[in-house]
Amino acid sequence: MSEFESNLVCPICKTNNYCKVNSKTGCWCFDEKVPKALIDSLATDAINKHCICINCIKNFKASQSKQ
């Protein structure tokens, strides 16, 4: 897998993260608040290199609200 392709994969669930960071309109992830605890759970080499998909972000937020 090329570096570009790997950047399109969520580091948590390994599905397409639909990142459009290189598009003229930007990526949805620019507007989504990603909890620090979720980012901290990633492998060091994935931080700031892969977008976490919206489903993983929502699932994490939902699991935190139940605690």
C-alpha positions in Angstrom: 0.0 0.0 0.0 1.4 3.4 -0.9 1.7 6.2 1.6 -1.1 8.1 -0.1 -3.4 5.1 0.1 -2.6 4.4 3.7 -3.5 8.0 4.6 -7.0 7.2 3.3 -7.4 4.4 5.9 -8.7 5.0 9.4 -6.0 3.9 11.8 -8.7 2.4 14.1 -11.1 0.5 11.9 -9.0 0.3 8.8 -11.8 1.4 6.5 -11.8 4.5 4.2 -11.7 7.7 6.2 -12.9 9.8 3.3 -10.2 12.3 4.0 -10.0 15.1 1.5 -7.2 17.1 3.1 -5.7 17.8 -0.3 -8.9 19.0 -1.9 -9.6 22.7 -2.6 -12.5 22.6 -0.2 -10.6 20.9 2.6 -11.6 17.9 4.7 -14.6 17.3 6.9 -12.1 16.5 9.7 -11.1 20.2 9.9 -14.5 20.9 11.4 -14.8 17.8 13.6 -13.6 17.9 17.2 -11.6 14.7 17.7 -11.2 13.9 21.4 -7.7 14.0 22.7 -8.1 10.6 24.4 -9.0 9.1 21.0 -5.9 10.6 19.4 -3.8 9.5 22.3 -5.0 5.9 21.8 -3.3 5.8 18.4 0.1 4.3 17.6 2.6 7.1 17.6 3.3 6.7 13.9 -0.4 7.3 13.0 -0.8 10.6 14.9 -1.1 13.6 12.5 -0.7 11.2 9.5 -4.1 9.6 9.2 -7.7 10.9 9.7 -9.8 8.9 12.1 -13.1 8.2 10.3 -16.2 9.9 11.4 -17.8 6.6 12.5 -14.9 5.9 14.9 -15.1 9.4 16.3 -18.8 9.2 16.9 -18.5 5.7 18.4 -15.8 6.9 20.8 -17.9 10.0 21.8 -20.9 7.8 22.4 -18.9 5.4 24.5 -17.5 8.3 26.6 -21.0 9.8 27.2 -22.1 6.4 28.7 -19.4 6.5 31.4 
